[in-house]
């Protein structure tokens, strides 16, 4: 990232905000696209050496046979991997595998790098012995296995999933966490999910007009349960059976899971086997003692289901320092649990001035949106920040604003502006600013 | 226009007929046994609580045998979730959310341990044993008496100290705590 743009000449007219932020159109408009010129051909006829001299060995012999299931390059295995938090105690600890956002591009997270939080381990489910039943306040209860679900007209949609514990270290930790982005932001990922709209199945059962909630339970060893509001269930909740074009992986709920777009991840019950239609929430452990947000006055927010508007710069970030002065692309991800991202602004001076970043389309509702903005780093200290705004005008708050409204013990739903400081040597650190 | 109305009416009628029939294109009608096997939720009003009963006195040895290894005792914390104490800490910088200090419903305690505990062998005890361990947790948190009988009739009546402190945040976080003014 340090080499590619170094010859670009900067015109002051392209500056968009303080400390080197450039117009988001700069890369689009400029003809900086490499400028490779055709090398003049040597006179090959005058030489008798084999033509392949100097080529790498993989160019000079046929490669491997095709694998049944493709894998990443062996050179990437150590570099791009999920960070799995070590268990702090015994086996009952929740485990989380975090997405290395700073090493990925685009908006789709490879399935094997999708974040995972598990409270009772990953069940090894035989699909021939797994069925999901819809019952309760319905005219007639039905059950389905994955092959039966497969027969319905499916929908495929791209959605982000985020654990509401993502970024939680920023609530109470007195000092900014310096682990790579894994720890602060690695519990959000984006996928294409394919499944049957839950409303289709509910219609077949005949839901009572008095129904208000649906209690979803999984087949994991904790029978993890959460209450889903009926309006959500009838809107865009799906029973997903595919992720990124292939059947769900065991860790993502194989053979079937609930997917509530834009909601905190815990509500999207994996390995779902029971949907109980009723008029009240179940008040399960994970919607009372966990996934409730403790406020400064002793109260707690409950059923804070919808994810907030949020963004983070993934490059540069604290695992990716700047090696030399020059033109960089600042890029990152923005998302909102309510709808589409409308705008992302970036600051290079700790929030004094802001410039609008380019959003890479298509911009999809409740999905990660990538933003980009050129930045000329001239070797001066900087604080990089991004601020997302969604189509409903919800603005990502500053850390100060968030803590003022909620206190420091909320644990869940931290979504404030994230700050990367860059010193004169180009080292990047997480700071509270 | 009139014909169209008749057509619409008959279409609607057809739709209604189909709805009443309640057919699933590819699903199978579910039996009560299908439901019972998969439905573990119990509710604060007592719905779906099973038969059986217990007391804290009966629950103490069960807790010590099955739970202490991870959760410690009222006197000494274990490595995993603290279940005792913490009263009065919620809302402070030293918040300790336990069964006694935080959980709003006693039915949730029973529901969770009955389906998920012991961690390495969930559902391996009887309903009366799970009622007894629930009673022990409530007793050690000062919520019920040592000999109080806990069953599907009495458990919903147990008042948890922090029950009144939860605020519904769906579909909107109340203005007072909203970031979006």
Interface residues (C-beta under 8 A of the other chain):
Chain A: X88 X89 X90 X91 X92 X93 X120 X131 X132 X133 X134 X135 X139 X140 X141 X142 X143 X144 X148 X149 X151 X152 X172 X201 X204 X205 X206 X215 X217 X219 X221 X222 X223 X225 X229 X231 X273 X274 X276 X280 X282 X283 X284 X285 X288 X289 X292 X293 X294 X295 X296 X297 X298 X299 X300 X301 X302 X303 X304 X305 X306 X308 X393 X394 X395 X397 X401 X402 X405 X406 X407 X408 X409
Chain B: X19 X22 X23 X24 X25 X26 X27 X28 X29 X30 X34 X35 X38 X39 X40 X41 X42 X43 X44 X45 X69 X70 X78 X79 X80 X81 X90 X91 X92 X93 X95 X97 X99 X102 X103 X104 X105 X107 X108 X111 X112 X115 X116 X119 X120 X122 X165 X166 X167 X168 X169 X170 X171 X173 X177 X178 X179 X180
